[in-house]
Amino acid sequence: MNLKWTDSLDIAIALEEAHPDTDPQYINFVDLRDLVLGLEEFDDDPQHCGERILEAIQMAWMDEHD
C-alpha cells in the first residue's frame, strides 16, 4: 500500500508501528516530516506537505499512541 500525505490515519498507524517508543506529542514538525518520508510504504511528493497535514498526522498518531 502506497501512503500519500492525505492518508493521515494510515500514516499514524505506520509511525506507531515503526516508532512505538516515540511520543508524538513532543515531536516537532521537521522531525515528523522526516519520519513520514522514511516510511517504506510512503510514496508522495515531499513538497506537497504543509503544516496542516503534519498537524493532522500528529493528532492521529497521538490517538493511536494512547
HTML snippet that shows the backbone in 3Dmol.js (N, CA, C, O; Angstrom):
<script src="https://3Dmol.org/build/3Dmol-min.js"></script>
<div id="view" style="width:600px;height:400px;position:relative"></div>
<script>
const pdb = `
ATOM      1  N   MET A   1       0.833  -1.190   0.000  1.00  0.00           N
ATOM      2  CA  MET A   1       0.000   0.000   0.000  1.00  0.00           C
ATOM      3  C   MET A   1       0.870   1.243   0.000  1.00  0.00           C
ATOM      4  O   MET A   1       1.749   1.391   0.848  1.00  0.00           O
ATOM      5  N   ASN A   2       0.631   2.123  -0.934  1.00  0.00           N
ATOM      6  CA  ASN A   2       1.381   3.371  -1.000  1.00  0.00           C
ATOM      7  C   ASN A   2       0.642   4.454  -0.230  1.00  0.00           C
ATOM      8  O   ASN A   2      -0.524   4.743  -0.500  1.00  0.00           O
ATOM      9  N   LEU A   3       1.333   5.044   0.726  1.00  0.00           N
ATOM     10  CA  LEU A   3       0.738   6.095   1.536  1.00  0.00           C
ATOM     11  C   LEU A   3       0.982   7.455   0.904  1.00  0.00           C
ATOM     12  O   LEU A   3       2.059   7.729   0.374  1.00  0.00           O
ATOM     13  N   LYS A   4      -0.032   8.297   0.971  1.00  0.00           N
ATOM     14  CA  LYS A   4       0.053   9.683   0.498  1.00  0.00           C
ATOM     15  C   LYS A   4      -0.125  10.595   1.704  1.00  0.00           C
ATOM     16  O   LYS A   4      -0.571  10.156   2.764  1.00  0.00           O
ATOM     17  N   TRP A   5       0.226  11.869   1.536  1.00  0.00           N
ATOM     18  CA  TRP A   5       0.111  12.826   2.639  1.00  0.00           C
ATOM     19  C   TRP A   5      -1.299  12.874   3.219  1.00  0.00           C
ATOM     20  O   TRP A   5      -1.467  13.122   4.413  1.00  0.00           O
ATOM     21  N   THR A   6      -2.301  12.642   2.397  1.00  0.00           N
ATOM     22  CA  THR A   6      -3.687  12.736   2.862  1.00  0.00           C
ATOM     23  C   THR A   6      -4.132  11.525   3.676  1.00  0.00           C
ATOM     24  O   THR A   6      -5.220  11.540   4.251  1.00  0.00           O
ATOM     25  N   ASP A   7      -3.321  10.489   3.735  1.00  0.00           N
ATOM     26  CA  ASP A   7      -3.650   9.270   4.484  1.00  0.00           C
ATOM     27  C   ASP A   7      -3.180   9.387   5.939  1.00  0.00           C
ATOM     28  O   ASP A   7      -2.419   8.549   6.423  1.00  0.00           O
ATOM     29  N   SER A   8      -3.637  10.425   6.620  1.00  0.00           N
ATOM     30  CA  SER A   8      -3.085  10.730   7.945  1.00  0.00           C
ATOM     31  C   SER A   8      -3.255   9.584   8.946  1.00  0.00           C
ATOM     32  O   SER A   8      -2.334   9.304   9.714  1.00  0.00           O
ATOM     33  N   LEU A   9      -4.403   8.924   8.953  1.00  0.00           N
ATOM     34  CA  LEU A   9      -4.603   7.832   9.904  1.00  0.00           C
ATOM     35  C   LEU A   9      -3.697   6.643   9.583  1.00  0.00           C
ATOM     36  O   LEU A   9      -3.087   6.065  10.482  1.00  0.00           O
ATOM     37  N   ASP A  10      -3.611   6.284   8.320  1.00  0.00           N
ATOM     38  CA  ASP A  10      -2.739   5.163   7.930  1.00  0.00           C
ATOM     39  C   ASP A  10      -1.272   5.489   8.202  1.00  0.00           C
ATOM     40  O   ASP A  10      -0.505   4.618   8.613  1.00  0.00           O
ATOM     41  N   ILE A  11      -0.888   6.736   7.975  1.00  0.00           N
ATOM     42  CA  ILE A  11       0.483   7.157   8.286  1.00  0.00           C
ATOM     43  C   ILE A  11       0.725   7.064   9.786  1.00  0.00           C
ATOM     44  O   ILE A  11       1.773   6.591  10.226  1.00  0.00           O
ATOM     45  N   ALA A  12      -0.254   7.519  10.573  1.00  0.00           N
ATOM     46  CA  ALA A  12      -0.123   7.471  12.030  1.00  0.00           C
ATOM     47  C   ALA A  12       0.051   6.036  12.516  1.00  0.00           C
ATOM     48  O   ALA A  12       0.873   5.777  13.395  1.00  0.00           O
ATOM     49  N   ILE A  13      -0.707   5.113  11.960  1.00  0.00           N
ATOM     50  CA  ILE A  13      -0.595   3.702  12.340  1.00  0.00           C
ATOM     51  C   ILE A  13       0.790   3.173  11.971  1.00  0.00           C
ATOM     52  O   ILE A  13       1.420   2.471  12.761  1.00  0.00           O
ATOM     53  N   ALA A  14       1.256   3.507  10.783  1.00  0.00           N
ATOM     54  CA  ALA A  14       2.590   3.063  10.350  1.00  0.00           C
ATOM     55  C   ALA A  14       3.680   3.653  11.240  1.00  0.00           C
ATOM     56  O   ALA A  14       4.647   2.968  11.574  1.00  0.00           O
ATOM     57  N   LEU A  15       3.530   4.919  11.623  1.00  0.00           N
ATOM     58  CA  LEU A  15       4.514   5.550  12.504  1.00  0.00           C
ATOM     59  C   LEU A  15       4.513   4.903  13.882  1.00  0.00           C
ATOM     60  O   LEU A  15       5.573   4.695  14.472  1.00  0.00           O
ATOM     61  N   GLU A  16       3.337   4.587  14.394  1.00  0.00           N
ATOM     62  CA  GLU A  16       3.252   3.946  15.716  1.00  0.00           C
ATOM     63  C   GLU A  16       3.907   2.565  15.679  1.00  0.00           C
ATOM     64  O   GLU A  16       4.571   2.165  16.635  1.00  0.00           O
ATOM     65  N   GLU A  17       3.721   1.840  14.579  1.00  0.00           N
ATOM     66  CA  GLU A  17       4.354   0.526  14.452  1.00  0.00           C
ATOM     67  C   GLU A  17       5.870   0.642  14.303  1.00  0.00           C
ATOM     68  O   GLU A  17       6.618  -0.167  14.850  1.00  0.00           O
ATOM     69  N   ALA A  18       6.313   1.651  13.560  1.00  0.00           N
ATOM     70  CA  ALA A  18       7.748   1.807  13.302  1.00  0.00           C
ATOM     71  C   ALA A  18       8.488   2.463  14.471  1.00  0.00           C
ATOM     72  O   ALA A  18       9.677   2.214  14.672  1.00  0.00           O
ATOM     73  N   HIS A  19       7.789   3.298  15.237  1.00  0.00           N
ATOM     74  CA  HIS A  19       8.436   4.059  16.317  1.00  0.00           C
ATOM     75  C   HIS A  19       7.584   4.028  17.587  1.00  0.00           C
ATOM     76  O   HIS A  19       7.118   5.073  18.041  1.00  0.00           O
ATOM     77  N   PRO A  20       7.376   2.842  18.166  1.00  0.00           N
ATOM     78  CA  PRO A  20       6.480   2.730  19.329  1.00  0.00           C
ATOM     79  C   PRO A  20       6.966   3.475  20.567  1.00  0.00           C
ATOM     80  O   PRO A  20       6.163   3.798  21.442  1.00  0.00           O
ATOM     81  N   ASP A  21       8.256   3.751  20.655  1.00  0.00           N
ATOM     82  CA  ASP A  21       8.798   4.447  21.828  1.00  0.00           C
ATOM     83  C   ASP A  21       8.825   5.958  21.668  1.00  0.00           C
ATOM     84  O   ASP A  21       9.252   6.668  22.578  1.00  0.00           O
ATOM     85  N   THR A  22       8.376   6.456  20.528  1.00  0.00           N
ATOM     86  CA  THR A  22       8.352   7.895  20.289  1.00  0.00           C
ATOM     87  C   THR A  22       7.010   8.460  20.730  1.00  0.00           C
ATOM     88  O   THR A  22       5.956   7.958  20.341  1.00  0.00           O
ATOM     89  N   ASP A  23       7.059   9.514  21.549  1.00  0.00           N
ATOM     90  CA  ASP A  23       5.820  10.172  21.977  1.00  0.00           C
ATOM     91  C   ASP A  23       5.498  11.272  20.963  1.00  0.00           C
ATOM     92  O   ASP A  23       6.197  12.284  20.915  1.00  0.00           O
ATOM     93  N   PRO A  24       4.454  11.091  20.158  1.00  0.00           N
ATOM     94  CA  PRO A  24       4.151  12.046  19.099  1.00  0.00           C
ATOM     95  C   PRO A  24       3.761  13.429  19.614  1.00  0.00           C
ATOM     96  O   PRO A  24       3.786  14.402  18.861  1.00  0.00           O
ATOM     97  N   GLN A  25       3.406  13.516  20.877  1.00  0.00           N
ATOM     98  CA  GLN A  25       3.025  14.817  21.432  1.00  0.00           C
ATOM     99  C   GLN A  25       4.207  15.781  21.450  1.00  0.00           C
ATOM    100  O   GLN A  25       4.019  16.995  21.368  1.00  0.00           O
ATOM    101  N   TYR A  26       5.409  15.253  21.556  1.00  0.00           N
ATOM    102  CA  TYR A  26       6.591  16.097  21.727  1.00  0.00           C
ATOM    103  C   TYR A  26       7.478  16.162  20.492  1.00  0.00           C
ATOM    104  O   TYR A  26       8.600  16.661  20.572  1.00  0.00           O
ATOM    105  N   ILE A  27       7.004  15.672  19.359  1.00  0.00           N
ATOM    106  CA  ILE A  27       7.819  15.686  18.150  1.00  0.00           C
ATOM    107  C   ILE A  27       7.552  16.978  17.365  1.00  0.00           C
ATOM    108  O   ILE A  27       6.408  17.417  17.244  1.00  0.00           O
ATOM    109  N   ASN A  28       8.614  17.569  16.842  1.00  0.00           N
ATOM    110  CA  ASN A  28       8.412  18.787  16.045  1.00  0.00           C
ATOM    111  C   ASN A  28       8.104  18.404  14.603  1.00  0.00           C
ATOM    112  O   ASN A  28       8.342  17.269  14.189  1.00  0.00           O
ATOM    113  N   PHE A  29       7.581  19.346  13.852  1.00  0.00           N
ATOM    114  CA  PHE A  29       7.117  19.046  12.504  1.00  0.00           C
ATOM    115  C   PHE A  29       8.253  18.656  11.558  1.00  0.00           C
ATOM    116  O   PHE A  29       8.044  17.860  10.642  1.00  0.00           O
ATOM    117  N   VAL A  30       9.429  19.195  11.762  1.00  0.00           N
ATOM    118  CA  VAL A  30      10.566  18.830  10.911  1.00  0.00           C
ATOM    119  C   VAL A  30      10.898  17.349  11.096  1.00  0.00           C
ATOM    120  O   VAL A  30      11.088  16.618  10.123  1.00  0.00           O
ATOM    121  N   ASP A  31      10.966  16.921  12.351  1.00  0.00           N
ATOM    122  CA  ASP A  31      11.261  15.514  12.636  1.00  0.00           C
ATOM    123  C   ASP A  31      10.116  14.607  12.191  1.00  0.00           C
ATOM    124  O   ASP A  31      10.350  13.514  11.676  1.00  0.00           O
ATOM    125  N   LEU A  32       8.880  15.063  12.389  1.00  0.00           N
ATOM    126  CA  LEU A  32       7.726  14.281  11.969  1.00  0.00           C
ATOM    127  C   LEU A  32       7.747  14.070  10.458  1.00  0.00           C
ATOM    128  O   LEU A  32       7.516  12.962   9.976  1.00  0.00           O
ATOM    129  N   ARG A  33       8.021  15.124   9.728  1.00  0.00           N
ATOM    130  CA  ARG A  33       8.101  15.029   8.260  1.00  0.00           C
ATOM    131  C   ARG A  33       9.171  14.018   7.856  1.00  0.00           C
ATOM    132  O   ARG A  33       8.950  13.200   6.963  1.00  0.00           O
ATOM    133  N   ASP A  34      10.326  14.073   8.510  1.00  0.00           N
ATOM    134  CA  ASP A  34      11.403  13.135   8.202  1.00  0.00           C
ATOM    135  C   ASP A  34      10.997  11.687   8.490  1.00  0.00           C
ATOM    136  O   ASP A  34      11.334  10.782   7.727  1.00  0.00           O
ATOM    137  N   LEU A  35      10.271  11.471   9.594  1.00  0.00           N
ATOM    138  CA  LEU A  35       9.817  10.116   9.914  1.00  0.00           C
ATOM    139  C   LEU A  35       8.832   9.603   8.867  1.00  0.00           C
ATOM    140  O   LEU A  35       8.892   8.442   8.464  1.00  0.00           O
ATOM    141  N   VAL A  36       7.922  10.479   8.429  1.00  0.00           N
ATOM    142  CA  VAL A  36       6.955  10.083   7.402  1.00  0.00           C
ATOM    143  C   VAL A  36       7.687   9.738   6.110  1.00  0.00           C
ATOM    144  O   VAL A  36       7.405   8.711   5.492  1.00  0.00           O
ATOM    145  N   LEU A  37       8.617  10.583   5.702  1.00  0.00           N
ATOM    146  CA  LEU A  37       9.362  10.333   4.464  1.00  0.00           C
ATOM    147  C   LEU A  37      10.181   9.054   4.556  1.00  0.00           C
ATOM    148  O   LEU A  37      10.492   8.442   3.534  1.00  0.00           O
ATOM    149  N   GLY A  38      10.533   8.648   5.767  1.00  0.00           N
ATOM    150  CA  GLY A  38      11.315   7.434   5.966  1.00  0.00           C
ATOM    151  C   GLY A  38      10.502   6.157   5.973  1.00  0.00           C
ATOM    152  O   GLY A  38      11.067   5.063   5.974  1.00  0.00           O
ATOM    153  N   LEU A  39       9.179   6.278   5.978  1.00  0.00           N
ATOM    154  CA  LEU A  39       8.339   5.077   5.956  1.00  0.00           C
ATOM    155  C   LEU A  39       8.449   4.381   4.600  1.00  0.00           C
ATOM    156  O   LEU A  39       8.347   5.019   3.551  1.00  0.00           O
ATOM    157  N   GLU A  40       8.656   3.087   4.637  1.00  0.00           N
ATOM    158  CA  GLU A  40       8.808   2.309   3.403  1.00  0.00           C
ATOM    159  C   GLU A  40       7.566   2.405   2.512  1.00  0.00           C
ATOM    160  O   GLU A  40       7.674   2.429   1.286  1.00  0.00           O
ATOM    161  N   GLU A  41       6.382   2.461   3.144  1.00  0.00           N
ATOM    162  CA  GLU A  41       5.121   2.488   2.398  1.00  0.00           C
ATOM    163  C   GLU A  41       4.801   3.868   1.819  1.00  0.00           C
ATOM    164  O   GLU A  41       3.898   4.005   0.993  1.00  0.00           O
ATOM    165  N   PHE A  42       5.544   4.889   2.255  1.00  0.00           N
ATOM    166  CA  PHE A  42       5.209   6.253   1.848  1.00  0.00           C
ATOM    167  C   PHE A  42       5.697   6.532   0.433  1.00  0.00           C
ATOM    168  O   PHE A  42       6.853   6.277   0.093  1.00  0.00           O
ATOM    169  N   ASP A  43       4.793   7.061  -0.382  1.00  0.00           N
ATOM    170  CA  ASP A  43       5.136   7.360  -1.773  1.00  0.00           C
ATOM    171  C   ASP A  43       4.345   8.584  -2.232  1.00  0.00           C
ATOM    172  O   ASP A  43       3.296   8.464  -2.864  1.00  0.00           O
ATOM    173  N   ASP A  44       4.871   9.758  -1.900  1.00  0.00           N
ATOM    174  CA  ASP A  44       4.235  11.001  -2.313  1.00  0.00           C
ATOM    175  C   ASP A  44       5.320  12.063  -2.437  1.00  0.00           C
ATOM    176  O   ASP A  44       6.444  11.876  -1.971  1.00  0.00           O
ATOM    177  N   ASP A  45       4.978  13.155  -3.056  1.00  0.00           N
ATOM    178  CA  ASP A  45       5.922  14.247  -3.271  1.00  0.00           C
ATOM    179  C   ASP A  45       6.224  14.936  -1.937  1.00  0.00           C
ATOM    180  O   ASP A  45       5.308  15.448  -1.293  1.00  0.00           O
ATOM    181  N   PRO A  46       7.484  14.958  -1.516  1.00  0.00           N
ATOM    182  CA  PRO A  46       7.827  15.605  -0.246  1.00  0.00           C
ATOM    183  C   PRO A  46       7.412  17.078  -0.197  1.00  0.00           C
ATOM    184  O   PRO A  46       7.187  17.616   0.887  1.00  0.00           O
ATOM    185  N   GLN A  47       7.309  17.720  -1.330  1.00  0.00           N
ATOM    186  CA  GLN A  47       6.957  19.135  -1.384  1.00  0.00           C
ATOM    187  C   GLN A  47       5.466  19.387  -1.151  1.00  0.00           C
ATOM    188  O   GLN A  47       5.067  20.531  -0.933  1.00  0.00           O
ATOM    189  N   HIS A  48       4.645  18.353  -1.194  1.00  0.00           N
ATOM    190  CA  HIS A  48       3.203  18.514  -1.024  1.00  0.00           C
ATOM    191  C   HIS A  48       2.769  18.447   0.431  1.00  0.00           C
ATOM    192  O   HIS A  48       1.607  18.166   0.726  1.00  0.00           O
ATOM    193  N   CYS A  49       3.679  18.697   1.316  1.00  0.00           N
ATOM    194  CA  CYS A  49       3.398  18.598   2.737  1.00  0.00           C
ATOM    195  C   CYS A  49       3.388  19.987   3.354  1.00  0.00           C
ATOM    196  O   CYS A  49       4.286  20.795   3.117  1.00  0.00           O
ATOM    197  N   GLY A  50       2.357  20.252   4.150  1.00  0.00           N
ATOM    198  CA  GLY A  50       2.277  21.522   4.850  1.00  0.00           C
ATOM    199  C   GLY A  50       2.010  21.310   6.326  1.00  0.00           C
ATOM    200  O   GLY A  50       1.873  20.180   6.796  1.00  0.00           O
ATOM    201  N   GLU A  51       1.938  22.405   7.040  1.00  0.00           N
ATOM    202  CA  GLU A  51       1.744  22.350   8.487  1.00  0.00           C
ATOM    203  C   GLU A  51       0.418  21.682   8.861  1.00  0.00           C
ATOM    204  O   GLU A  51       0.357  20.933   9.837  1.00  0.00           O
ATOM    205  N   ARG A  52      -0.641  21.946   8.095  1.00  0.00           N
ATOM    206  CA  ARG A  52      -1.947  21.354   8.413  1.00  0.00           C
ATOM    207  C   ARG A  52      -1.921  19.835   8.253  1.00  0.00           C
ATOM    208  O   ARG A  52      -2.531  19.112   9.041  1.00  0.00           O
ATOM    209  N   ILE A  53      -1.219  19.359   7.240  1.00  0.00           N
ATOM    210  CA  ILE A  53      -1.108  17.915   7.028  1.00  0.00           C
ATOM    211  C   ILE A  53      -0.326  17.278   8.177  1.00  0.00           C
ATOM    212  O   ILE A  53      -0.731  16.250   8.720  1.00  0.00           O
ATOM    213  N   LEU A  54       0.790  17.895   8.538  1.00  0.00           N
ATOM    214  CA  LEU A  54       1.599  17.359   9.634  1.00  0.00           C
ATOM    215  C   LEU A  54       0.835  17.384  10.952  1.00  0.00           C
ATOM    216  O   LEU A  54       0.959  16.470  11.766  1.00  0.00           O
ATOM    217  N   GLU A  55       0.046  18.431  11.158  1.00  0.00           N
ATOM    218  CA  GLU A  55      -0.753  18.505  12.376  1.00  0.00           C
ATOM    219  C   GLU A  55      -1.787  17.379  12.418  1.00  0.00           C
ATOM    220  O   GLU A  55      -2.007  16.776  13.469  1.00  0.00           O
ATOM    221  N   ALA A  56      -2.415  17.097  11.288  1.00  0.00           N
ATOM    222  CA  ALA A  56      -3.397  16.010  11.214  1.00  0.00           C
ATOM    223  C   ALA A  56      -2.732  14.662  11.492  1.00  0.00           C
ATOM    224  O   ALA A  56      -3.289  13.823  12.200  1.00  0.00           O
ATOM    225  N   ILE A  57      -1.540  14.461  10.932  1.00  0.00           N
ATOM    226  CA  ILE A  57      -0.797  13.215  11.173  1.00  0.00           C
ATOM    227  C   ILE A  57      -0.432  13.103  12.647  1.00  0.00           C
ATOM    228  O   ILE A  57      -0.589  12.043  13.254  1.00  0.00           O
ATOM    229  N   GLN A  58       0.053  14.196  13.215  1.00  0.00           N
ATOM    230  CA  GLN A  58       0.452  14.185  14.624  1.00  0.00           C
ATOM    231  C   GLN A  58      -0.743  13.882  15.535  1.00  0.00           C
ATOM    232  O   GLN A  58      -0.620  13.096  16.475  1.00  0.00           O
ATOM    233  N   MET A  59      -1.883  14.493  15.264  1.00  0.00           N
ATOM    234  CA  MET A  59      -3.071  14.257  16.081  1.00  0.00           C
ATOM    235  C   MET A  59      -3.525  12.789  15.969  1.00  0.00           C
ATOM    236  O   MET A  59      -3.873  12.164  16.970  1.00  0.00           O
ATOM    237  N   ALA A  60      -3.515  12.259  14.758  1.00  0.00           N
ATOM    238  CA  ALA A  60      -3.900  10.862  14.563  1.00  0.00           C
ATOM    239  C   ALA A  60      -2.920   9.927  15.264  1.00  0.00           C
ATOM    240  O   ALA A  60      -3.324   8.922  15.849  1.00  0.00           O
ATOM    241  N   TRP A  61      -1.636  10.258  15.204  1.00  0.00           N
ATOM    242  CA  TRP A  61      -0.628   9.432  15.857  1.00  0.00           C
ATOM    243  C   TRP A  61      -0.805   9.477  17.375  1.00  0.00           C
ATOM    244  O   TRP A  61      -0.648   8.460  18.050  1.00  0.00           O
ATOM    245  N   MET A  62      -1.131  10.650  17.907  1.00  0.00           N
ATOM    246  CA  MET A  62      -1.365  10.756  19.345  1.00  0.00           C
ATOM    247  C   MET A  62      -2.543   9.870  19.757  1.00  0.00           C
ATOM    248  O   MET A  62      -2.498   9.235  20.811  1.00  0.00           O
ATOM    249  N   ASP A  63      -3.585   9.825  18.942  1.00  0.00           N
ATOM    250  CA  ASP A  63      -4.732   8.945  19.212  1.00  0.00           C
ATOM    251  C   ASP A  63      -4.318   7.477  19.198  1.00  0.00           C
ATOM    252  O   ASP A  63      -4.742   6.694  20.048  1.00  0.00           O
ATOM    253  N   GLU A  64      -3.482   7.114  18.219  1.00  0.00           N
ATOM    254  CA  GLU A  64      -3.015   5.724  18.117  1.00  0.00           C
ATOM    255  C   GLU A  64      -2.077   5.369  19.274  1.00  0.00           C
ATOM    256  O   GLU A  64      -2.052   4.225  19.727  1.00  0.00           O
ATOM    257  N   HIS A  65      -1.322   6.331  19.740  1.00  0.00           N
ATOM    258  CA  HIS A  65      -0.312   6.103  20.778  1.00  0.00           C
ATOM    259  C   HIS A  65      -0.950   5.848  22.149  1.00  0.00           C
ATOM    260  O   HIS A  65      -0.372   5.155  22.986  1.00  0.00           O
ATOM    261  N   ASP A  66      -2.131   6.405  22.371  1.00  0.00           N
ATOM    262  CA  ASP A  66      -2.806   6.272  23.674  1.00  0.00           C
ATOM    263  C   ASP A  66      -3.333   4.887  23.940  1.00  0.00           C
ATOM    264  O   ASP A  66      -3.919   4.640  24.994  1.00  0.00           O
TER     265      ASP A  66
END
`;
const viewer = $3Dmol.createViewer("view");
viewer.addModel(pdb, "pdb");
viewer.setStyle({}, {cartoon: {color: "spectrum"}});
viewer.zoomTo();
viewer.render();
</script>
